[in-house]
Amino acid sequence: MRDTAPYRGTDRRGPRSGRPPVDHPRHAAYEAVAAVNRDDAYANLVLPVILREQGLIGRDAAFATELTYGTLRRLGTLDAILTSAAGRDVQRIDPPVRDALRLGAYQLLHTRVPAHAAVSSTVDLVRTVGPGATGFANAVLREVAGRDADEWVSQLAPPLETDPIGHLALAYSHPQWIVRAFAEALGGDLGETTRLLIEDNERPPVHLCARPGLADPVELADEAGGTPGAFSPYAVYLDAGGSPGDLAAVADRRAHVQDEGSQLVAAALAVTPLDGPDGRWLDLCAGPGGKAGLLGAIAAQRGARLTAVEVAEHRARLVETATQGLPVTVLHTDGRLVGAEPKLPEGHFDRVLVDAPCTGLGSLRRRPESRWRRQPSDLPALTRLQRELLAAGLRALRPGGVLAYVTCSPHTVETHVSVTEAARRSGTSVDFVDARPALPAGMPGLGDGPTVQLWPHRHGTDAMFLALLRRG
Ligand SMILES: C[S@@+](CC[C@H](N)C(=O)[O-])C[C@H]1O[C@@H](n2cnc3c(N)ncnc32)[C@H](O)[C@@H]1O
């Protein structure tokens, strides 16, 4: 909302209804934030339902979305500010009042909503969700309004010089362990780490993938009112407010919604040179089917066939839908069963994708609550699964075949450590292939190889990691 006219919200009941004014967008945002914090809901799933139920469209829907996503992203910093302003730990505030205050503080510090409107609309909200706390809410928000966001950070964050991780975590609203992981993956460069954290707090663009042989990206960009992507030959960037669900090309599966980084790593597997047969491709972790959709379309052009494996039944069904009409066979099974499952024989496949389950720290832009849900304790189970799936992928690969190991996390334990450990323990001879030539010529910021790490702040993509391995 920063760059648009100040927004005051809408009151559809009007002043004469005799009831306190109800601001529909703010109520919708409250419902969404409360569902996320109370019920562990996902904002991207729950918000569209609430918007539909409340009949919010256009500017109202955009405002509710901005409030929901912004508040959830900034939760860590907002809570530190509210703790200070309230003079008590925010965790000890009644949850409905706490969520209303978070929304109010977000409006005060990060939008152009006038302070009086942010305060009075939040007090109105508290009147309905936590009656009895209106005086408290009013006092806390007036305290919050006494400083701008930078002044609060100066007051509350530890000094950058002595505690850079603590400072960045508070200033840019990320848990410290994630800031530390990002800084490590960026070679300790705190300037780059800061740019990444800033990017994580922005609304991400929507990217489309024009499926090769089925849609032309320039024509799709015209149809969608977007622009062709900078790097992926299949990418189209949708303009803000563009709605992919309304596009005929998406409805009839000539295109799908997919981050450009995901397109690039899937395409990298397909373009890596290979000697010998090249007709059997495998996607070992396929759900919900984004990369299988792109690889299936490329396979159709090249006379190849893709086997797409997914262990979760509902996600296997999503892969089936996503790959209809393409030369793709979907298997609902555990990818680790290579060699035991007759349809997954050892030494059989020419190209294998292992797009492993991971913390998803590379796509925090798209999942506003996930940075607060993920814990370092998630890592051991995930990295074990990553290594087992990668080992299975290597077993499935024929000698001379090529495997792409991909994560949407830049955490080095999930990237470099997982891939080198699994390759070392695979019992077969495995060589790293330089992944950089498999990405578009001239793409900047790809590092020294042989693996590639994409970044939101460098490439405008999710932080996808790619390692290419060739079996000896
Ligand atoms: C990162 S996602 C894959 C995203 C997908 N490639 C795409 O582009 O849409 C990882 C997927 O692996 C699946 N998965 C987890 N464990 C698995 C296993 N043992 N075998 C096969 N799939 C598994 C998860 O259910 C999840 O759908």
The ligand as a Tripos MOL2 file, in Angstrom:
@<TRIPOS>MOLECULE
LIG
   27    29     1     0     0
SMALL
NO_CHARGES

@<TRIPOS>ATOM
      1 C1          9.5900  -30.0410   -3.1800 C.3       1 LIG1
      2 S1          8.1840  -30.9670   -3.4320 S.3       1 LIG1
      3 C2          8.2690  -31.3220   -5.1480 C.3       1 LIG1
      4 C3          7.7330  -30.2020   -6.0140 C.3       1 LIG1
      5 C4          7.4870  -30.6580   -7.4370 C.3       1 LIG1
      6 N1          8.6550  -31.2300   -8.0420 N.3       1 LIG1
      7 C5          6.9840  -29.5320   -8.3040 C.2       1 LIG1
      8 O1          7.7660  -28.9170   -9.0410 O.co2     1 LIG1
      9 O2          5.7810  -29.2550   -8.2650 O.co2     1 LIG1
     10 C6          8.5940  -32.5350   -2.7470 C.3       1 LIG1
     11 C7          7.5360  -33.5960   -2.9510 C.3       1 LIG1
     12 O3          8.0980  -34.8560   -2.5690 O.3       1 LIG1
     13 C8          7.0800  -35.6370   -2.0080 C.3       1 LIG1
     14 N2          7.7210  -36.7330   -1.2550 N.ar      1 LIG1
     15 C9          8.1190  -36.7310    0.0310 C.ar      1 LIG1
     16 N3          8.6570  -37.9170    0.3460 N.ar      1 LIG1
     17 C10         8.6090  -38.6810   -0.7600 C.ar      1 LIG1
     18 C11         8.9870  -39.9980   -1.0500 C.ar      1 LIG1
     19 N4          9.5540  -40.7780   -0.1320 N.pl3     1 LIG1
     20 N5          8.7770  -40.4670   -2.2960 N.ar      1 LIG1
     21 C12         8.2010  -39.6780   -3.2370 C.ar      1 LIG1
     22 N6          7.7910  -38.4300   -3.0200 N.ar      1 LIG1
     23 C13         8.0070  -37.9240   -1.7890 C.ar      1 LIG1
     24 C14         6.2900  -34.6490   -1.1860 C.3       1 LIG1
     25 O4          4.9850  -35.1530   -0.9270 O.3       1 LIG1
     26 C15         6.2750  -33.4340   -2.1070 C.3       1 LIG1
     27 O5          5.1470  -33.4560   -2.9280 O.3       1 LIG1
@<TRIPOS>BOND
     1     1     2 1
     2     2     3 1
     3     2    10 1
     4     3     4 1
     5     4     5 1
     6     5     6 1
     7     5     7 1
     8     7     8 2
     9     7     9 1
    10    10    11 1
    11    11    12 1
    12    11    26 1
    13    12    13 1
    14    13    14 1
    15    13    24 1
    16    14    15 ar
    17    14    23 ar
    18    15    16 ar
    19    16    17 ar
    20    17    18 ar
    21    17    23 ar
    22    18    19 1
    23    18    20 ar
    24    20    21 ar
    25    21    22 ar
    26    22    23 ar
    27    24    25 1
    28    24    26 1
    29    26    27 1
@<TRIPOS>SUBSTRUCTURE
     1 LIG1         1 GROUP 0 **** ****
